[in-house]
Amino acid sequence: MQRTAYLLYGVIAYAIFFLTFLYLIGFVGGVFVPKGVDGAAAQTAAAEPGEPARSGVAWAVNLGLITLFGVQHSVMARPWFKRRWTKVVPWPIERSTFVLITSLILILMFWQWRPMPQHVWIIEAPAWRALVWALFALGWAVVLLATFLIDHFELFGLKQVWTHYKGRELGRHQFRTPFLYKFTRHPLYFGFLLAFWAAPDMSVGRLVFALGFSAYIITALAFEERDLAHYFGDQYRAYMARVSMLIPLPPRK
């Protein structure tokens, strides 16, 4: 009964994550969702290009939401936190719980985000707009591909609950560098940065979003690199010396 409950919990957490991820794509791009980073379509269209931000409330709320995401995501991903957390939350659903809390914080962000639609730049040439939209789509494609290149279902908790349901244990992670990981150590973060910054119409709100999450990514990289070097040892340190951290580049000899 317990194994079935854990499996069901993991599946529900994954489903919520996947729907949240799809909404995030629309939220950042301002497409296919009722409210994007610049608000509803009607609000965005009605905004005056030169109108300043109406108050500091939007800045405070938006920066607070980004900070909340960054602190939760960084702290809960650390090994020291997991060791303590699994004394409260059983290990088979630890990752699913992390994914669920992350999704709920993003949903809170979608709900409470304050639009700041004043224009920073607008690309008007159709060819250049199409190129930037293509880069936006490429960024999200890289994000998804990067998760499958490592282990998508373990990353989002499904493998843990399924393994527990079958009465097996997860083995120790093996060091691998498939495809994109031969050119950048963190293609997942690179994809996010590409998607966040590829904007044919950059508003103040989207700029705040892009800058805030870029700052989080740079901070998270420092912690993640340290954890990976500790876990994999000299094998990862040699990888660090050979492969670019973020921007895809040919590996160094």
Disulfide bonds with the S-S distance in Angstrom:
none
